[in-house]
């Protein structure tokens, strides 16, 4: 499976989720990330996800959504799943989440 | 220095750059990434950058820009810098670049 999400015609939405893991319960963090990704793929309007994490525990996950309705539906599901788990553990030292409308895209390299 | 970019009031622009390193010339790739980030920080309208790379060579870098003019000026600078170097090396097996307008954001966790 490619690590790249597909490129449907813009506009579509991106949710940029940056996290710094606390370092406690790395296995729990990994399971949670998998659960969230698995839930995302089953949502209506889900377009794709890209995720990577450095050895310092700083991770960026970008999920892509067809429209705002899909985004809001996903938000409710993700918050519910997180709320169920976050009381028990503390994976994130800090996170930021940005909702952005993708206007255009490119890929490459060309000609290879 | 925090790995997180600051959160100015939306709207502002995000450039989501996902890359799969080819595995050839990892040192050259690292230098190039540093050069590009260094150039970005000196551009007008630069707001911040977040970047992480997994052990599989898949990397996500998100840079943030005040407005479309800042974005376009940065595009010209980045393309020039890349064009000078890309003839000599082949860091990226594949890349995607998405330009997105950040509409809102959140951070947390709350209450800690």
Backbone of each chain as ProteinMPNN parsed JSONL, in Angstrom:
{"seq_chain_A": "XXXXXXXXXXXXXXXXXXXXXXXXXXXXXXXXXXXXXXXXXXXXXXXXXXXXXXXXXXXXXXXXXXXXXXXXXXXXXXXXXXXXXXXXXXXXXXXXXXXXXXXXXXXXXXXX", "coords_chain_A": {"N_chain_A": [[0.841, -1.197, 0.0], [0.546, 2.182, -0.87], [2.102, 4.946, 0.773], [1.133, 7.352, 0.188], [-1.763, 9.401, -0.034], [-4.56, 9.283, -2.299], [-5.145, 11.586, -5.075], [-7.756, 13.264, -5.51], [-9.896, 15.42, -7.546], [-9.497, 18.796, -6.584], [-11.876, 21.106, -5.048], [-11.181, 19.743, -1.777], [-11.16, 18.561, 1.633], [-8.562, 18.869, 4.112], [-7.34, 17.509, 7.112], [-5.052, 18.439, 9.326], [-3.069, 17.007, 11.572], [-1.0, 17.374, 14.151], [1.208, 15.943, 16.453], [2.806, 15.549, 19.604], [4.169, 12.903, 21.106], [3.866, 11.697, 24.431], [5.549, 9.857, 25.353], [4.939, 8.061, 27.251], [3.436, 4.908, 27.507], [3.761, 3.847, 24.777], [2.903, 1.694, 23.252], [0.159, 1.713, 23.645], [-0.425, 4.147, 22.459], [0.208, 3.547, 19.793], [-1.73, 1.581, 19.237], [-4.025, 3.119, 19.522], [-3.709, 5.0, 17.446], [-3.902, 3.305, 15.263], [-6.52, 2.361, 15.571], [-7.972, 4.741, 15.224], [-7.28, 5.394, 12.586], [-8.348, 3.224, 11.283], [-11.065, 3.53, 11.843], [-11.482, 5.908, 10.444], [-11.193, 5.179, 7.731], [-13.534, 3.909, 7.261], [-15.478, 5.8, 7.212], [-18.049, 7.807, 5.629], [-17.21, 9.754, 2.786], [-14.531, 9.732, 3.24], [-11.284, 10.192, 1.993], [-8.567, 9.632, 2.086], [-5.42, 9.018, 3.812], [-2.419, 10.242, 5.269], [0.496, 9.589, 7.057], [3.142, 10.044, 9.337], [5.893, 9.494, 11.57], [8.438, 10.65, 13.592], [11.557, 9.609, 15.185], [11.693, 11.064, 17.462], [9.169, 11.178, 18.449], [7.473, 13.059, 17.447], [4.74, 13.526, 15.41], [2.986, 13.665, 12.287], [-0.178, 13.576, 10.952], [-2.204, 13.517, 8.203], [-5.433, 13.675, 7.179], [-7.838, 13.206, 4.572], [-10.801, 14.573, 3.194], [-14.01, 14.494, 1.612], [-15.854, 16.605, 1.748], [-17.307, 19.244, 3.788], [-19.346, 18.164, 5.332], [-18.645, 15.469, 5.548], [-16.332, 15.756, 7.006], [-17.264, 16.818, 9.438], [-18.851, 14.752, 10.354], [-16.916, 12.813, 10.716], [-15.418, 14.082, 12.707], [-17.101, 13.925, 14.93], [-17.17, 11.154, 15.355], [-14.433, 10.614, 15.803], [-13.897, 12.148, 18.062], [-15.528, 10.922, 19.923], [-14.374, 8.355, 20.041], [-11.82, 9.027, 20.962], [-12.432, 10.244, 23.394], [-13.342, 8.109, 24.859], [-10.993, 6.764, 25.337], [-9.036, 8.528, 26.209], [-9.271, 9.191, 28.834], [-8.028, 7.191, 30.114], [-5.384, 7.105, 29.397], [-2.398, 8.907, 28.412], [-1.318, 9.861, 25.794], [-0.556, 12.028, 24.214], [1.556, 14.737, 24.518], [1.209, 17.209, 23.506], [-0.98, 18.587, 21.035], [-1.88, 19.797, 17.761], [-4.544, 20.72, 15.63], [-5.607, 21.265, 12.446], [-7.971, 22.481, 10.18], [-8.344, 22.47, 6.788], [-8.943, 23.739, 3.515], [-8.265, 22.152, 0.61], [-6.973, 23.541, -2.237], [-5.519, 23.237, -4.576], [-3.267, 20.917, -6.183], [-0.157, 19.149, -6.736], [1.971, 16.705, -8.228], [4.887, 14.598, -8.411], [8.187, 13.271, -9.126], [8.208, 14.789, -12.379], [8.463, 13.158, -15.53], [9.971, 10.886, -14.939]], "CA_chain_A": [[0.0, 0.0, 0.0], [1.312, 3.422, -0.925], [1.955, 5.861, 1.906], [0.492, 8.566, -0.318], [-3.199, 9.397, -0.27], [-4.858, 9.63, -3.693], [-5.333, 13.001, -5.375], [-8.986, 13.567, -6.243], [-9.94, 16.819, -7.98], [-9.884, 19.773, -5.561], [-11.535, 21.222, -3.636], [-11.537, 18.762, -0.753], [-10.65, 19.018, 2.917], [-7.452, 18.211, 4.804], [-7.216, 17.71, 8.548], [-3.627, 18.322, 9.633], [-3.023, 16.679, 13.001], [0.396, 17.256, 14.592], [1.216, 15.48, 17.844], [4.048, 15.161, 20.276], [3.862, 11.828, 22.042], [4.4, 11.923, 25.771], [6.566, 8.842, 25.632], [4.367, 7.045, 28.125], [2.5, 3.998, 26.856], [3.94, 3.904, 23.327], [2.087, 0.646, 22.633], [-1.205, 2.227, 23.666], [-0.477, 5.184, 21.437], [0.182, 2.877, 18.493], [-3.045, 0.95, 19.058], [-5.007, 4.184, 19.345], [-3.531, 5.544, 16.1], [-4.452, 2.318, 14.323], [-7.975, 2.365, 15.726], [-8.479, 5.968, 14.627], [-7.138, 5.279, 11.135], [-9.291, 2.205, 10.835], [-12.385, 4.176, 11.876], [-11.53, 6.922, 9.383], [-11.362, 4.569, 6.41], [-14.917, 3.425, 7.102], [-16.398, 6.936, 7.226], [-18.44, 8.354, 4.332], [-16.458, 10.932, 2.377], [-13.097, 9.552, 3.5], [-10.528, 10.148, 0.739], [-7.246, 9.033, 2.257], [-4.686, 9.457, 5.0], [-0.954, 10.163, 5.213], [0.94, 9.677, 8.436], [4.517, 9.641, 9.611], [6.289, 9.787, 12.947], [9.883, 10.604, 13.761], [12.048, 8.899, 16.365], [11.493, 11.949, 18.615], [7.776, 11.119, 18.874], [6.666, 14.082, 16.778], [4.043, 12.868, 14.306], [2.018, 14.425, 11.503], [-1.154, 12.763, 10.233], [-3.121, 14.332, 7.417], [-6.525, 12.908, 6.575], [-8.486, 13.972, 3.512], [-12.246, 14.398, 3.253], [-14.677, 14.981, 0.399], [-16.548, 17.877, 1.952], [-17.413, 19.621, 5.198], [-20.252, 17.23, 6.012], [-17.84, 14.283, 5.855], [-15.397, 16.192, 8.038], [-17.967, 16.976, 10.706], [-19.249, 13.41, 10.782], [-15.681, 12.194, 11.204], [-15.048, 14.752, 13.951], [-17.93, 13.363, 16.0], [-16.715, 9.777, 15.585], [-13.077, 10.632, 16.362], [-13.965, 12.676, 19.426], [-16.123, 9.884, 20.756], [-13.37, 7.306, 20.238], [-10.746, 9.567, 21.795], [-12.951, 10.481, 24.743], [-13.403, 6.812, 25.53], [-9.658, 6.254, 25.638], [-8.099, 9.507, 26.749], [-9.338, 9.195, 30.285], [-7.187, 6.125, 30.647], [-3.976, 7.223, 29.059], [-1.915, 10.247, 28.092], [-0.328, 9.681, 24.731], [-0.108, 13.276, 23.607], [2.007, 15.848, 25.336], [0.564, 18.363, 22.894], [-1.392, 18.389, 19.649], [-2.613, 20.843, 17.048], [-5.388, 20.171, 14.577], [-6.027, 22.353, 11.555], [-8.891, 22.098, 9.11], [-7.947, 23.297, 5.644], [-9.552, 23.423, 2.223], [-7.24, 21.977, -0.429], [-7.388, 24.278, -3.425], [-4.831, 22.677, -5.739], [-2.167, 20.029, -5.818], [0.819, 18.771, -7.745], [2.804, 15.587, -7.809], [6.046, 14.423, -9.264], [8.773, 14.131, -10.146], [7.781, 14.568, -13.763], [9.413, 12.651, -16.505], [10.818, 9.763, -14.547]], "C_chain_A": [[0.873, 1.243, 0.0], [1.059, 4.257, 0.318], [1.243, 7.137, 1.488], [-1.018, 8.368, -0.44], [-3.451, 9.754, -1.727], [-5.131, 11.131, -3.848], [-6.609, 13.209, -6.189], [-8.967, 15.04, -6.677], [-10.289, 17.737, -6.814], [-11.167, 20.497, -5.987], [-11.947, 19.994, -2.824], [-10.858, 19.21, 0.542], [-9.468, 18.188, 3.416], [-7.547, 18.52, 6.291], [-5.765, 17.403, 8.917], [-3.493, 18.176, 11.154], [-1.561, 16.445, 13.387], [0.398, 16.918, 16.072], [2.635, 15.244, 18.347], [3.681, 14.115, 21.314], [4.536, 12.1, 23.38], [5.515, 10.941, 26.109], [6.084, 7.778, 26.59], [3.402, 6.192, 27.306], [2.569, 4.08, 25.332], [3.078, 2.858, 22.622], [0.628, 1.085, 22.566], [-1.422, 3.295, 22.62], [-0.607, 4.554, 20.045], [-1.166, 2.24, 18.208], [-4.107, 2.007, 18.791], [-4.939, 4.752, 17.928], [-4.123, 4.598, 15.062], [-5.974, 2.303, 14.361], [-8.585, 3.566, 15.007], [-8.408, 5.884, 13.092], [-8.142, 4.294, 10.563], [-10.712, 2.77, 10.807], [-12.538, 5.156, 10.703], [-11.858, 6.297, 8.03], [-12.792, 4.093, 6.169], [-15.935, 4.554, 7.094], [-16.811, 7.333, 5.8], [-17.615, 9.614, 4.034], [-14.971, 10.871, 2.696], [-12.34, 9.408, 2.186], [-9.167, 9.472, 0.895], [-6.556, 9.599, 3.48], [-3.188, 9.311, 4.74], [-0.445, 10.4, 6.618], [2.41, 9.298, 8.546], [4.934, 10.166, 10.98], [7.79, 9.621, 13.075], [10.277, 9.888, 15.036], [11.904, 9.744, 17.636], [10.044, 11.974, 19.101], [6.901, 12.211, 18.293], [6.064, 13.45, 15.526], [3.127, 13.846, 13.59], [1.125, 13.424, 10.784], [-2.093, 13.708, 9.505], [-4.18, 13.417, 6.831], [-7.275, 13.823, 5.609], [-9.951, 13.568, 3.407], [-12.936, 15.104, 2.101], [-15.284, 16.371, 0.587], [-16.711, 18.128, 3.456], [-18.328, 18.68, 5.981], [-19.489, 15.97, 6.447], [-16.891, 14.566, 7.019], [-16.067, 16.252, 9.409], [-18.421, 15.629, 11.255], [-18.049, 12.673, 11.375], [-15.264, 12.773, 12.555], [-15.816, 14.15, 15.138], [-17.464, 11.953, 16.37], [-15.36, 9.767, 16.293], [-13.099, 11.128, 17.808], [-14.539, 11.644, 20.396], [-15.089, 8.8, 21.077], [-12.253, 7.785, 21.16], [-11.206, 9.752, 23.24], [-13.008, 9.186, 25.541], [-12.043, 6.361, 26.047], [-8.803, 7.244, 26.427], [-8.154, 9.616, 28.261], [-8.355, 8.218, 30.886], [-5.703, 6.339, 30.403], [-3.658, 8.645, 28.615], [-0.847, 10.168, 27.02], [0.293, 10.989, 24.269], [0.347, 14.265, 24.656], [1.313, 17.111, 24.836], [0.096, 17.969, 21.492], [-1.964, 19.683, 19.088], [-3.382, 20.166, 15.923], [-5.867, 21.358, 13.741], [-6.901, 21.792, 10.459], [-8.65, 23.039, 7.945], [-8.593, 22.8, 4.364], [-8.454, 23.339, 1.164], [-7.74, 22.604, -1.721], [-6.743, 23.728, -4.694], [-3.727, 21.746, -5.267], [-1.31, 19.687, -7.034], [1.42, 17.455, -7.284], [3.931, 15.401, -8.802], [6.974, 13.398, -8.669], [8.252, 13.786, -11.534], [8.893, 13.89, -14.556], [10.348, 11.558, -16.032], [10.111, 8.458, -14.845]], "O_chain_A": [[1.823, 1.346, 0.775], [-0.05, 4.278, 0.852], [0.802, 7.913, 2.335], [-1.491, 7.321, -0.884], [-2.643, 10.455, -2.336], [-5.323, 11.843, -2.862], [-6.554, 13.317, -7.414], [-8.121, 15.812, -6.225], [-11.274, 17.492, -6.118], [-11.506, 20.499, -7.17], [-12.92, 19.309, -3.14], [-10.062, 20.148, 0.53], [-9.384, 16.983, 3.179], [-7.804, 19.659, 6.68], [-5.314, 16.26, 8.831], [-3.77, 19.107, 11.909], [-0.961, 15.443, 12.998], [-0.324, 17.533, 16.857], [3.522, 14.805, 17.614], [2.973, 14.402, 22.28], [5.631, 12.659, 23.443], [6.311, 11.163, 27.021], [6.71, 6.729, 26.741], [2.637, 6.72, 26.499], [1.565, 4.349, 24.673], [2.579, 3.101, 21.523], [-0.054, 0.862, 21.566], [-2.467, 3.346, 21.972], [-1.428, 4.978, 19.231], [-1.691, 2.335, 17.099], [-4.982, 1.821, 17.944], [-5.967, 4.963, 17.285], [-4.763, 5.032, 14.105], [-6.633, 2.24, 13.323], [-9.573, 3.441, 14.284], [-9.353, 6.255, 12.396], [-8.71, 4.512, 9.492], [-11.468, 2.522, 9.868], [-13.587, 5.219, 10.061], [-12.687, 6.811, 7.279], [-13.21, 3.898, 5.027], [-17.134, 4.3, 6.981], [-16.015, 7.21, 4.869], [-17.36, 10.427, 4.922], [-14.236, 11.829, 2.457], [-12.712, 8.586, 1.349], [-8.671, 8.827, -0.029], [-7.044, 10.539, 4.107], [-2.751, 8.372, 4.075], [-0.905, 11.317, 7.3], [2.862, 8.34, 7.918], [4.392, 11.153, 11.476], [8.347, 8.585, 12.711], [9.427, 9.592, 15.876], [11.981, 9.22, 18.747], [9.715, 12.693, 20.044], [5.714, 12.287, 18.608], [6.783, 12.909, 14.686], [2.559, 14.746, 14.209], [1.613, 12.532, 10.091], [-2.701, 14.59, 10.112], [-3.868, 12.495, 6.077], [-7.339, 15.038, 5.797], [-10.299, 12.392, 3.514], [-12.509, 16.173, 1.665], [-15.23, 17.207, -0.314], [-16.297, 17.314, 4.282], [-18.099, 18.433, 7.165], [-19.664, 15.475, 7.56], [-16.682, 13.724, 7.893], [-15.51, 15.796, 10.407], [-18.383, 15.392, 12.462], [-18.158, 12.0, 12.401], [-14.812, 12.043, 13.438], [-15.249, 13.903, 16.203], [-17.376, 11.606, 17.548], [-15.152, 9.022, 17.251], [-12.403, 10.589, 18.669], [-14.088, 11.517, 21.534], [-14.945, 8.383, 22.226], [-11.795, 7.045, 22.031], [-10.471, 9.457, 24.183], [-12.755, 9.172, 26.746], [-11.949, 5.669, 27.06], [-7.949, 6.843, 27.218], [-7.204, 10.076, 28.896], [-7.902, 8.387, 32.018], [-4.865, 5.805, 31.13], [-4.553, 9.476, 28.464], [0.341, 10.371, 27.271], [1.485, 11.065, 23.973], [-0.4, 14.592, 25.579], [0.888, 17.961, 25.618], [0.705, 17.119, 20.843], [-2.458, 20.54, 19.82], [-2.932, 19.178, 15.343], [-6.447, 22.314, 14.255], [-6.6, 20.748, 9.88], [-8.74, 24.258, 8.092], [-8.766, 21.599, 4.16], [-7.796, 24.334, 0.861], [-8.799, 22.241, -2.233], [-7.351, 23.752, -5.764], [-3.31, 21.781, -4.109], [-1.692, 19.907, -8.183], [1.385, 17.126, -6.099], [3.925, 15.974, -9.892], [6.562, 12.691, -7.75], [7.903, 12.641, -11.819], [10.082, 14.042, -14.276], [11.393, 11.32, -16.638], [10.659, 7.386, -14.587]]}, "seq_chain_B": "XXXXXXXXXXXXXXXXXXXXXXXXXXXXXXXXXXXXXXXXXXXXXXXXXXXXXXXXXXXXXXXXXXXXXXXXXXXXXXXXXXXXXXXXXXXXXXXXXXXXXXXXXXXXXXXX", "coords_chain_B": {"N_chain_B": [[13.589, 24.329, 20.688], [10.224, 24.314, 19.7], [8.552, 21.671, 17.968], [6.198, 22.282, 16.873], [4.413, 24.474, 14.734], [3.488, 27.934, 15.117], [0.159, 29.176, 15.936], [-1.447, 31.283, 14.255], [-4.229, 33.605, 13.808], [-6.727, 32.118, 11.795], [-7.929, 33.023, 8.458], [-5.152, 31.25, 6.939], [-2.467, 30.02, 4.895], [-1.616, 26.589, 4.152], [0.98, 24.488, 3.075], [1.173, 21.317, 2.107], [3.458, 18.893, 2.007], [4.319, 15.882, 0.903], [6.619, 13.255, 0.871], [8.445, 10.546, -0.571], [11.454, 9.288, 0.111], [14.124, 8.338, -2.015], [16.141, 6.861, -1.081], [18.655, 6.926, -2.039], [21.571, 8.797, -1.588], [21.166, 9.948, 1.085], [22.33, 11.818, 2.776], [22.6, 14.035, 1.133], [19.93, 14.552, 0.684], [19.127, 15.294, 3.282], [20.628, 17.648, 3.634], [19.515, 19.212, 1.611], [16.848, 19.442, 2.494], [17.246, 20.906, 4.819], [18.309, 23.283, 3.721], [16.118, 24.203, 2.229], [14.22, 24.592, 4.27], [15.532, 26.562, 5.695], [15.617, 28.628, 3.822], [12.87, 29.096, 3.635], [12.178, 30.183, 6.147], [13.138, 32.722, 5.928], [11.533, 34.033, 4.195], [9.089, 36.547, 3.259], [5.983, 36.645, 4.952], [6.126, 34.109, 5.93], [5.021, 31.727, 8.243], [5.462, 29.427, 9.745], [6.736, 26.056, 10.218], [6.273, 22.534, 10.057], [7.604, 19.344, 10.413], [8.237, 15.931, 9.774], [9.725, 12.666, 9.661], [9.61, 9.32, 8.856], [11.186, 6.128, 9.619], [11.027, 4.702, 7.32], [11.499, 6.446, 5.302], [9.419, 7.96, 4.416], [8.099, 11.142, 4.417], [6.521, 14.013, 5.874], [6.043, 17.376, 5.384], [4.824, 20.365, 6.502], [4.297, 23.603, 5.634], [3.523, 26.948, 6.632], [1.748, 29.856, 5.64], [1.16, 33.361, 5.32], [-0.563, 34.477, 3.378], [-1.83, 34.3, -0.03], [-0.055, 35.642, -1.698], [2.382, 35.489, -0.332], [2.759, 32.776, -0.423], [3.052, 32.286, -3.195], [5.358, 33.724, -3.753], [7.169, 32.273, -2.241], [6.977, 29.825, -3.566], [8.242, 30.369, -6.008], [10.885, 30.829, -5.141], [11.494, 28.361, -3.905], [11.215, 26.566, -6.023], [13.263, 27.426, -7.677], [15.516, 26.917, -6.096], [15.295, 24.133, -5.835], [15.449, 23.335, -8.521], [18.063, 23.932, -9.102], [19.378, 21.967, -7.731], [18.2, 19.496, -8.211], [18.919, 18.421, -10.606], [21.231, 17.19, -10.077], [20.863, 15.201, -8.215], [18.731, 12.632, -6.843], [16.562, 12.652, -4.756], [13.895, 12.203, -4.174], [11.605, 9.673, -4.546], [8.967, 9.883, -5.021], [6.62, 12.583, -4.819], [4.002, 14.562, -3.331], [2.241, 17.611, -3.408], [0.233, 19.844, -1.768], [-1.844, 22.641, -1.736], [-3.471, 24.46, 0.657], [-6.145, 26.152, 2.28], [-6.198, 27.179, 5.513], [-8.839, 27.003, 7.664], [-9.765, 26.808, 10.276], [-8.606, 26.014, 13.61], [-7.425, 23.934, 16.3], [-6.076, 23.249, 19.539], [-4.417, 21.249, 22.004], [-3.674, 18.962, 24.74], [-6.648, 20.012, 26.462], [-6.879, 21.455, 29.721], [-4.69, 20.386, 31.057]], "CA_chain_B": [[12.579, 24.855, 19.77], [9.084, 23.424, 19.551], [8.316, 21.125, 16.632], [4.912, 22.806, 16.412], [4.351, 25.828, 14.206], [2.513, 28.73, 15.877], [-1.225, 29.171, 15.445], [-2.026, 32.625, 14.075], [-5.66, 33.531, 13.505], [-7.073, 31.785, 10.417], [-7.344, 32.081, 7.515], [-3.782, 31.33, 6.429], [-2.263, 28.904, 3.977], [-0.743, 25.457, 4.457], [1.499, 23.698, 1.958], [1.388, 19.956, 2.617], [4.438, 18.298, 1.091], [4.591, 14.498, 1.291], [7.69, 12.737, 0.02], [9.067, 9.255, -0.311], [12.864, 9.372, -0.272], [14.542, 7.226, -2.869], [17.136, 6.067, -0.359], [19.986, 7.262, -2.537], [22.092, 10.086, -1.141], [20.411, 10.421, 2.241], [22.989, 13.018, 3.299], [22.215, 15.124, 0.218], [18.52, 14.832, 0.98], [19.082, 16.024, 4.546], [21.13, 19.005, 3.4], [18.534, 19.922, 0.797], [15.707, 19.755, 3.351], [17.672, 22.014, 5.687], [18.42, 24.489, 2.892], [14.765, 24.65, 1.89], [13.607, 25.123, 5.484], [16.229, 27.804, 6.027], [15.115, 29.63, 2.869], [11.468, 29.39, 3.968], [12.073, 31.038, 7.333], [13.52, 34.1, 5.589], [10.569, 34.59, 3.232], [7.984, 37.335, 3.812], [4.727, 35.914, 5.097], [6.36, 32.783, 6.515], [4.431, 31.621, 9.576], [6.038, 28.332, 10.506], [6.901, 24.801, 9.49], [6.265, 21.294, 10.84], [8.181, 18.326, 9.545], [8.68, 14.696, 10.405], [10.12, 11.658, 8.689], [9.697, 7.994, 9.448], [12.366, 5.334, 9.269], [10.816, 4.179, 5.974], [11.805, 7.49, 4.32], [8.223, 8.746, 4.084], [8.16, 12.373, 5.206], [5.504, 15.038, 5.661], [6.438, 18.713, 5.807], [3.761, 21.339, 6.288], [4.709, 24.985, 5.895], [2.359, 27.822, 6.785], [1.986, 31.129, 4.967], [0.164, 34.364, 5.7], [-1.549, 34.725, 2.326], [-1.469, 33.69, -1.304], [1.123, 36.323, -2.249], [3.543, 34.897, 0.343], [2.852, 31.415, -0.949], [3.552, 32.311, -4.563], [6.755, 34.17, -3.688], [7.901, 31.114, -1.736], [6.993, 28.813, -4.625], [9.285, 30.741, -6.968], [12.177, 30.625, -4.488], [11.694, 26.921, -3.686], [11.424, 25.916, -7.328], [14.597, 27.797, -8.153], [16.494, 26.173, -5.293], [15.187, 22.711, -6.182], [15.906, 23.14, -9.887], [19.522, 23.968, -9.078], [19.928, 20.771, -7.088], [17.575, 18.23, -8.588], [19.638, 17.846, -11.736], [22.405, 16.459, -9.591], [20.549, 14.086, -7.33], [17.379, 12.09, -6.959], [16.169, 12.275, -3.403], [12.491, 11.823, -4.04], [11.015, 8.694, -5.439], [7.672, 10.478, -5.382], [6.139, 13.597, -3.892], [2.761, 15.289, -3.604], [2.227, 18.935, -2.787], [-1.137, 20.361, -1.758], [-1.999, 23.99, -1.209], [-4.761, 24.436, 1.353], [-6.474, 27.319, 3.095], [-6.586, 26.772, 6.867], [-10.057, 27.728, 8.047], [-9.87, 26.844, 11.726], [-7.68, 25.097, 14.256], [-7.602, 23.606, 17.702], [-4.936, 22.588, 20.122], [-4.708, 20.651, 23.292], [-4.961, 18.714, 25.379], [-7.156, 21.019, 27.393], [-6.995, 21.148, 31.133], [-3.566, 19.703, 31.696]], "C_chain_B": [[11.452, 23.839, 19.626], [8.971, 22.928, 18.116], [7.021, 21.672, 16.031], [5.071, 24.213, 15.854], [3.334, 26.616, 15.028], [1.145, 28.721, 15.201], [-1.757, 30.601, 15.349], [-3.522, 32.492, 13.782], [-5.887, 33.128, 12.05], [-7.864, 32.939, 9.787], [-5.862, 32.337, 7.239], [-3.57, 30.075, 5.588], [-1.339, 27.823, 4.532], [-0.287, 24.82, 3.149], [1.895, 22.343, 2.522], [2.244, 19.2, 1.608], [4.769, 16.906, 1.619], [5.607, 13.913, 0.327], [8.101, 11.329, 0.427], [10.502, 9.355, -0.803], [13.25, 8.133, -1.063], [15.542, 6.319, -2.154], [18.546, 6.29, -0.864], [20.36, 8.636, -2.007], [21.273, 10.685, 0.002], [21.009, 11.702, 2.818], [22.613, 14.232, 2.443], [20.785, 15.535, 0.44], [18.407, 15.682, 2.239], [19.545, 17.462, 4.381], [20.108, 19.829, 2.622], [17.34, 20.355, 1.64], [16.04, 20.921, 4.274], [17.752, 23.333, 4.927], [17.046, 25.073, 2.616], [14.08, 25.249, 3.118], [14.225, 26.468, 5.87], [15.763, 28.937, 5.108], [13.698, 30.063, 3.251], [11.372, 30.4, 5.108], [12.412, 32.495, 7.026], [12.569, 34.759, 4.602], [9.54, 35.491, 3.929], [6.715, 36.487, 3.884], [4.882, 34.5, 5.617], [5.809, 32.736, 7.939], [5.056, 30.511, 10.419], [6.109, 27.067, 9.665], [6.858, 23.647, 10.48], [6.729, 20.181, 9.925], [8.526, 17.088, 10.336], [8.87, 13.623, 9.344], [10.272, 10.329, 9.397], [10.929, 7.244, 8.984], [12.251, 4.718, 7.879], [11.087, 5.227, 4.889], [10.595, 8.276, 3.852], [8.187, 9.955, 5.017], [6.98, 13.273, 4.868], [6.057, 16.345, 6.209], [5.288, 19.654, 5.489], [4.312, 22.717, 6.614], [3.478, 25.873, 5.852], [2.71, 29.228, 6.329], [0.824, 32.083, 5.209], [-0.932, 34.538, 4.655], [-1.031, 34.148, 1.009], [-0.229, 34.347, -1.91], [2.403, 35.73, -1.648], [3.828, 33.499, -0.195], [3.482, 31.394, -2.337], [5.018, 32.762, -4.614], [7.644, 33.018, -3.225], [8.038, 30.027, -2.804], [8.119, 29.102, -5.626], [10.676, 30.466, -6.402], [12.485, 29.128, -4.351], [11.961, 26.198, -5.002], [12.812, 26.212, -7.876], [15.668, 26.982, -7.413], [16.485, 24.692, -5.654], [15.748, 22.436, -7.574], [17.43, 23.119, -9.956], [20.116, 22.65, -8.602], [19.422, 19.476, -7.705], [18.218, 17.595, -9.805], [20.745, 16.924, -11.266], [22.05, 15.219, -8.783], [19.081, 13.699, -7.475], [16.875, 11.638, -5.601], [14.785, 11.662, -3.32], [12.113, 10.758, -5.047], [9.682, 9.25, -5.944], [7.354, 11.583, -4.381], [4.748, 14.063, -4.292], [2.828, 16.6, -2.83], [0.807, 19.47, -2.907], [-1.145, 21.734, -1.109], [-3.398, 24.092, -0.622], [-4.923, 25.673, 2.23], [-6.956, 26.843, 4.47], [-7.75, 27.644, 7.326], [-10.22, 27.833, 9.557], [-8.867, 25.849, 12.325], [-8.002, 24.973, 15.743], [-6.259, 23.177, 18.235], [-5.279, 22.076, 21.51], [-3.535, 19.837, 23.77], [-5.352, 19.834, 26.325], [-7.021, 20.522, 28.822], [-5.855, 20.355, 31.733], [-2.575, 20.729, 32.24]], "O_chain_B": [[11.701, 22.646, 19.451], [9.256, 23.661, 17.169], [6.778, 21.539, 14.832], [5.776, 25.042, 16.429], [2.406, 26.025, 15.581], [1.003, 28.311, 14.049], [-2.439, 31.073, 16.258], [-4.017, 31.392, 13.537], [-5.299, 33.731, 11.152], [-8.42, 33.76, 10.517], [-5.384, 33.47, 7.296], [-4.41, 29.175, 5.581], [-0.405, 28.108, 5.282], [-1.083, 24.638, 2.228], [2.832, 22.234, 3.313], [1.804, 18.908, 0.496], [5.419, 16.766, 2.655], [5.475, 14.056, -0.888], [8.102, 10.975, 1.606], [10.74, 9.493, -2.003], [12.762, 7.031, -0.809], [15.765, 5.176, -2.551], [19.517, 5.9, -0.216], [19.525, 9.541, -1.988], [20.753, 11.796, -0.11], [20.279, 12.572, 3.293], [22.343, 15.314, 2.964], [20.454, 16.719, 0.392], [17.677, 16.673, 2.261], [18.934, 18.384, 4.92], [19.867, 20.994, 2.935], [16.87, 21.488, 1.527], [15.218, 21.813, 4.485], [17.318, 24.373, 5.424], [16.831, 26.278, 2.75], [13.434, 26.292, 3.023], [13.532, 27.384, 6.311], [15.543, 30.061, 5.558], [13.366, 31.247, 3.196], [10.589, 31.348, 5.047], [12.024, 33.397, 7.768], [12.771, 35.91, 4.215], [9.161, 35.223, 5.069], [6.422, 35.708, 2.976], [3.9, 33.767, 5.738], [6.104, 33.616, 8.748], [5.168, 30.63, 11.639], [5.604, 27.02, 8.543], [7.346, 23.763, 11.604], [6.288, 20.091, 8.78], [9.05, 17.181, 11.446], [8.261, 13.666, 8.275], [10.971, 10.219, 10.405], [11.626, 7.677, 8.066], [13.246, 4.263, 7.315], [10.928, 4.946, 3.701], [10.713, 9.154, 2.997], [8.237, 9.816, 6.239], [6.501, 13.296, 3.735], [6.489, 16.412, 7.36], [4.832, 19.73, 4.348], [4.744, 22.97, 7.739], [2.516, 25.595, 5.135], [3.804, 29.732, 6.587], [-0.334, 31.674, 5.292], [-2.098, 34.727, 5.003], [0.062, 33.584, 0.948], [0.565, 33.674, -2.568], [3.381, 35.499, -2.357], [4.977, 33.105, -0.39], [4.353, 30.569, -2.613], [5.811, 32.254, -5.407], [8.737, 32.814, -3.754], [9.085, 29.392, -2.926], [8.85, 28.199, -6.034], [11.541, 29.934, -7.098], [13.596, 28.686, -4.643], [12.826, 25.325, -5.079], [13.454, 25.344, -8.467], [16.591, 26.439, -8.02], [17.541, 24.069, -5.765], [16.433, 21.436, -7.789], [18.018, 22.392, -10.757], [21.21, 22.263, -9.012], [20.133, 18.472, -7.719], [18.092, 16.391, -10.027], [21.144, 15.997, -11.97], [22.852, 14.29, -8.681], [18.306, 14.374, -8.153], [16.768, 10.446, -5.314], [14.522, 10.752, -2.534], [12.285, 10.932, -6.253], [9.324, 9.11, -7.113], [7.774, 11.519, -3.226], [4.366, 13.969, -5.458], [3.398, 16.673, -1.742], [0.247, 19.542, -4.002], [-0.528, 21.951, -0.067], [-4.389, 23.843, -1.308], [-3.969, 26.164, 2.833], [-7.991, 26.186, 4.579], [-7.647, 28.87, 7.366], [-10.747, 28.824, 10.063], [-8.356, 24.967, 11.636], [-8.726, 25.773, 16.334], [-5.386, 22.78, 17.464], [-6.301, 22.434, 22.096], [-2.443, 20.011, 23.229], [-4.504, 20.509, 26.908], [-7.048, 19.32, 29.087], [-6.007, 19.726, 32.78], [-1.554, 20.355, 32.817]]}, "name": "protein", "num_of_chains": 2, "seq": "XXXXXXXXXXXXXXXXXXXXXXXXXXXXXXXXXXXXXXXXXXXXXXXXXXXXXXXXXXXXXXXXXXXXXXXXXXXXXXXXXXXXXXXXXXXXXXXXXXXXXXXXXXXXXXXXXXXXXXXXXXXXXXXXXXXXXXXXXXXXXXXXXXXXXXXXXXXXXXXXXXXXXXXXXXXXXXXXXXXXXXXXXXXXXXXXXXXXXXXXXXXXXXXXXXXXXXXXXXXXXXXX"}
